Amino acid sequence: MSTERVADAVKFAYWVPNVSGGLVTSDIEQRTSWDFEYNKKLAQTAERVGFEYALSQVRYTASYGAEFQHESTSFSLALLLATERLKVIAAVHPGLWQPGVLAKFGATADHLSGGRFAVNVVSGWFKGEFTALGEPWLEHDERYRRSAEFLQVLRKLWTEDNVEFAGDFYRIRDFTLKPKPGVFPELFQGGNSSAARDNAGKHSDWYFSNGKDFDGVTEQLLDVRRVARDAGGGREVKFGLNGFIIARDTEKEARETLREIVAKANKPAVEGFRDAVTQAGRSAPDGKGMWADSSFEDLVQYNDGFRSQLIGTPEQIAERIVAYRRRGVDLILGGFLHFQEEIEYFGARVLPLVRELEAAERSAELELAAV
């Protein structure tokens, strides 16, 4: 099933492990480090094997197994300066950033990196971070209204002079940013709720989804694209899907790895995370917020990455990725157990199969169109 526009080729991103504890809240061994030298080598490896993007995480306080964190924007800039082609997406929280300050940082990062800086606007789920820093905690839809203004201000400051903006959260008066970015930084935004989809359809370039099966992806895509059409101006929003990738030589080995991850889950940390995010997800008026229906197993990978079922042999994973492409997915955001070695494996064994399958499908589509 297609949802209108289908990308010529799926792009690939990976979660930057700039937060300790890896990408699963489990006591299973994770040969992954949050320090810069590890991440510098990882970014260079990912770039070499065919990844186009990396997403730096944002955490401010120790929580749920993530005891230490490097700040996302500075870490992203360091990775940009250590690579040549990789685009690095820095996750940021409105409410903890003023959009004019971030716009200035982003313009500088754009010039230093040759146009490879991007932003993921995170509306916020962790109340404790805001209250600990003395910032007000808004209700669910108010957080997304603030994010909508944040996105609008960033876009205006990066493209216009003498900017005027009078919102409920941000006021800009006759401000001109110089220099502006040479390449407009792509704006990403995630979430499951109606408020999140509305923001994406109207204001962002990309919509990030937590892990989803085919039906879940299709439902979200159709909704976001409807909002974009209704917004007018020929808007198109690209779709990124989170998935925890377990690629092994045999399906049995991959499934056993998943079983061990869940069996060794750090139960107190997962339960604490579940209490926080389930409350946040269900606080959406429509009950569709992120993690609103996540199970314990889902939350062992804290962005529902197991749900995308990118687990099995290289052939099985490649076929599933291409099936997601047919449904309109533009980008796969991958998490891994052992990042360095598994990104190497993915680049050598999975990514070439994806490109072969995409090429075969494009060829078949052209033949059909010529009949």
SULFEN-V964131 format. One line per field, one symbol per residue. ss: DSSP state (a for helix, b for strand, c for the rest). phi: phi as a letter, one per 40 degrees, with the letter a starting at -180 (. if undefined). burial: I if it has 16 or more other C-alpha atoms within 10 Angstrom, else O. A space follows every 10 residues. Layout:
ss=???
phi=???
burial=???
This chain:
ss=cccccccccc bbbbbbccbc cccccbcccc cccccaaaaa aaaaaaaaac ccbbbbcccc ccbccbccbc caaaaaaaaa acccccbbbb bbbbccbcaa aaaaaaaaaa aaacccbbbb bbccccaaaa aaccccccca aaaaaaaaaa aaaaaaaaac ccbbbbcccc bbbbbccccc ccccccbbbb cccaaaaaaa aaaccbbbbc cccaaaaaaa aaaaaaaaaa accccccbbb bbbbcbbccc aaaaaaaaaa aaacbcaaaa aaaaaaaaaa aacccccccc cccccaaaaa ccccaaaacc bbcaaaaaaa aaaaaacccc bbbbbcccaa aaaaaaaaaa aaaaaaaaaa aaaaaaaaaa c
phi=.bbgcbccac cbbbccccbc hgbbcacccb cbbccccccc cccccdccch ccbbbccbbb bcafgccbac cccccccccc ccbbbccbbc cbbdgbbccc ccdcdccccc ccbggbcabb cbchbcddcc cccgbcbccd cccccccccd cccdccccbb bfcbabbcbb bbbfbbcbcc ccbcccbbab hbccccccdc ccbbcbbcbc dacccccccc dccccccccc cgggcbbcbb bcacbbbbcb cdccccccdc dcccdcdccc ccccdccccc ccccdcgbcd gdbccdcdcc bcbfccccfc bicdcccccc ccccdcchcc abcbbacbdd cccdccccbc dccdcccccc cccccccccc c
burial=OOIOOIIOII IIIIIIIIII IIIIIIIIOI OIIIOOOOII OIIIIIIIII IIIIIIIIII IOOIIIOIII IIIOIIIIII OIIOIIIIII IIIIIOOOII OIIIOIIIII IOIIIIIIII IIIIIIOOII OOOOOOIIOI IOIIIIIIII IIIIIIIIOO OOIIIOOOOO OIOOOIIOOI IOOIIIIIII IIIIIIIIII IIIIIIIIII IIOOOOIIOI IIOIIOIIOO OOOOIIIIII IIIIIIIIOO IOIIIOIIOO IIOOIIIOII OOIIOIIIII IIIIOOIIII IIOIOIIIII IIIIIIIIII IIIIIIIIII IIIIIIIIII IIIIIIIIII OIIIIIIOII IIIIIOIIOO OOOOOOOOOO O
